[in-house]
Amino acid sequence: MAVLPIVEIPDPRLRLISKPVESITDETRAFVQDMIDTMYAAHGIGLAAIQVGVDQRILVIDLQEEKDEDDKPIKAPKAYINPEVLSVSDETSTYNEGCLSIPEQYADVQRPASCRVRWQDETGAAHEEELTSLLATCMQHEIDHLNGVLFIDHISRLKRDMVLKKLAKARR
């Protein structure tokens, strides 16, 4: 498959609200595989379609938390098409988040500790599940992308300005 170029801030496409996928086709499935290949090539754990310039409600996640006998991550990517958060917990958790569209920059982000999500897989089958821990955080981060929201929108203006200054300096 193909590794796609990743869109980085300040590209205005990252602020678009992605469109629902009307029908899941072979082209959709090929695009999902390209997204997975791109996520792995960039050493990420999640990727939204808009991050590769496609404004469709598709995201892929692979936390790679399981290890094989040689202590190498076991790849188990999942695609989420038209994902939507149905509910979130009152309890929150904080993770040090980063983003492939804001390279090498990280900040502590507080989000609901769990969320109930509905989506379709590549076959069109519907799923609904309660997600917790890092998977809940990653899902919320990626769904934010589909809604034109970046992780830096969840931190203080001062911290956001610091992240953006560090990124500008790293790009020079």
C-alpha positions as CSV (number, residue, x, y, z in Angstrom):
1,M,0.0,0.0,0.0
2,A,1.0,3.7,0.3
3,V,2.4,6.0,2.9
4,L,0.6,9.3,2.6
5,P,1.9,12.8,3.5
6,I,0.7,14.0,6.9
7,V,-0.9,17.4,7.1
8,E,0.7,19.7,9.8
9,I,-0.5,22.8,11.5
10,P,-1.2,25.6,10.5
11,D,-2.8,23.8,7.5
12,P,-6.5,25.0,7.5
13,R,-7.8,21.5,6.6
14,L,-7.1,20.4,10.2
15,R,-9.9,22.7,11.2
16,L,-12.5,21.2,8.9
17,I,-15.4,19.1,10.1
18,S,-15.1,15.8,8.3
19,K,-18.0,14.4,6.2
20,P,-19.7,11.1,7.0
21,V,-18.8,8.1,4.8
22,E,-21.9,7.3,2.8
23,S,-20.9,3.8,1.6
24,I,-17.9,1.6,2.4
25,T,-16.3,0.5,-0.8
26,D,-13.1,-1.3,-1.9
27,E,-11.7,2.2,-2.3
28,T,-12.6,3.0,1.3
29,R,-10.9,-0.2,2.5
30,A,-7.7,0.6,0.4
31,F,-7.7,4.1,1.9
32,V,-7.9,2.6,5.4
33,Q,-4.9,0.4,4.7
34,D,-3.0,3.4,3.4
35,M,-3.9,5.2,6.7
36,I,-2.6,2.2,8.7
37,D,0.6,2.1,6.7
38,T,1.0,5.9,7.2
39,M,0.4,5.7,11.0
40,Y,3.0,2.9,11.4
41,A,5.6,4.8,9.2
42,A,5.1,7.9,11.4
43,H,5.3,5.8,14.6
44,G,1.8,6.9,15.7
45,I,-0.9,5.1,17.6
46,G,-3.8,6.9,15.9
47,L,-4.6,8.8,12.7
48,A,-7.6,10.6,11.4
49,A,-8.3,10.8,7.6
50,I,-8.1,14.6,7.7
51,Q,-4.5,14.3,8.9
52,V,-3.8,13.0,5.4
53,G,-6.0,15.6,3.7
54,V,-9.2,13.6,3.3
55,D,-12.2,15.1,5.0
56,Q,-14.1,11.8,5.7
57,R,-15.0,10.4,9.1
58,I,-12.5,7.7,9.2
59,L,-9.8,7.0,11.8
60,V,-7.4,4.2,12.6
61,I,-5.9,3.2,16.0
62,D,-3.3,0.7,17.1
63,L,-2.0,1.2,20.6
64,Q,0.4,-1.7,20.2
65,E,0.3,-2.5,23.9
66,E,0.7,-6.3,23.5
67,K,4.2,-7.6,23.0
68,D,5.4,-10.9,21.4
69,E,8.0,-13.3,22.9
70,D,10.8,-11.0,21.5
71,D,9.2,-8.0,23.2
72,K,8.2,-6.5,19.9
73,P,4.8,-4.8,19.6
74,I,2.0,-6.9,18.2
75,K,0.2,-5.0,15.4
76,A,-3.5,-5.1,15.7
77,P,-4.9,-2.0,13.8
78,K,-8.6,-1.2,13.9
79,A,-10.5,1.1,11.6
80,Y,-13.4,3.2,12.9
81,I,-15.7,4.6,10.2
82,N,-18.2,7.3,11.1
83,P,-17.3,7.1,14.8
84,E,-19.4,9.0,17.3
85,V,-19.1,9.5,21.1
86,L,-22.4,8.6,22.7
87,S,-21.5,9.4,26.3
88,V,-18.5,10.2,28.5
89,S,-17.7,9.6,32.1
90,D,-17.7,12.3,34.7
91,E,-14.3,10.9,35.9
92,T,-11.3,12.3,34.0
93,S,-7.8,11.2,33.3
94,T,-4.7,13.1,32.1
95,Y,-2.4,11.9,29.4
96,N,0.7,13.5,27.9
97,E,-0.6,13.7,24.3
98,G,1.2,14.3,21.1
99,C,0.0,14.5,17.5
100,L,1.4,13.6,14.1
101,S,0.1,16.9,12.8
102,I,2.0,18.8,15.5
103,P,5.3,16.9,15.3
104,E,7.5,16.4,18.4
105,Q,5.2,18.5,20.7
106,Y,3.4,17.2,23.7
107,A,1.2,18.5,26.5
108,D,-0.9,17.1,29.4
109,V,-4.5,16.9,28.3
110,Q,-7.4,16.1,30.6
111,R,-10.3,14.2,29.1
112,P,-13.1,11.9,30.2
113,A,-11.6,8.6,31.5
114,S,-14.1,6.5,29.5
115,C,-16.4,7.0,26.6
116,R,-19.1,4.9,24.8
117,V,-18.5,5.0,21.1
118,R,-20.4,3.7,18.1
119,W,-18.8,3.1,14.7
120,Q,-18.7,0.9,11.6
121,D,-15.8,-1.3,10.6
122,E,-14.5,-1.8,7.0
123,T,-17.2,-4.4,6.3
124,G,-20.0,-1.9,7.3
125,A,-20.8,-3.8,10.5
126,A,-22.0,-1.5,13.3
127,H,-20.2,-1.6,16.7
128,E,-20.8,0.0,20.0
129,E,-18.3,-0.2,22.9
130,E,-17.3,1.4,26.2
131,L,-13.7,2.4,25.9
132,T,-11.3,3.1,28.8
133,S,-7.7,4.1,29.6
134,L,-5.5,5.0,26.7
135,L,-7.9,3.7,24.1
136,A,-10.6,6.1,25.3
137,T,-8.1,9.0,25.2
138,C,-6.9,8.1,21.8
139,M,-10.4,7.7,20.4
140,Q,-11.4,11.1,21.8
141,H,-8.3,12.7,20.3
142,E,-8.9,11.2,16.9
143,I,-12.6,12.1,16.9
144,D,-11.6,15.6,17.8
145,H,-9.7,15.7,14.5
146,L,-12.8,14.7,12.6
147,N,-14.5,17.8,14.3
148,G,-11.7,20.2,13.5
149,V,-10.3,20.2,17.1
150,L,-6.6,19.7,18.0
151,F,-5.2,18.5,21.3
152,I,-3.7,22.0,21.9
153,D,-7.3,23.4,22.0
154,H,-7.7,21.5,25.3
155,I,-4.8,23.3,27.1
156,S,-4.3,26.8,28.4
157,R,-3.5,29.6,26.0
158,L,-0.1,30.0,27.6
159,K,0.8,26.3,27.2
160,R,-0.6,26.3,23.6
161,D,1.6,29.3,22.7
162,M,4.6,27.6,24.2
163,V,3.9,24.4,22.1
164,L,3.5,26.5,18.9
165,K,6.7,28.5,19.6
166,K,8.7,25.2,20.2
167,L,7.3,23.9,16.9
168,A,8.2,27.0,15.0
169,K,11.7,26.9,16.5
170,A,12.1,23.2,15.5
171,R,11.0,23.9,12.0
172,R,13.7,26.6,11.5
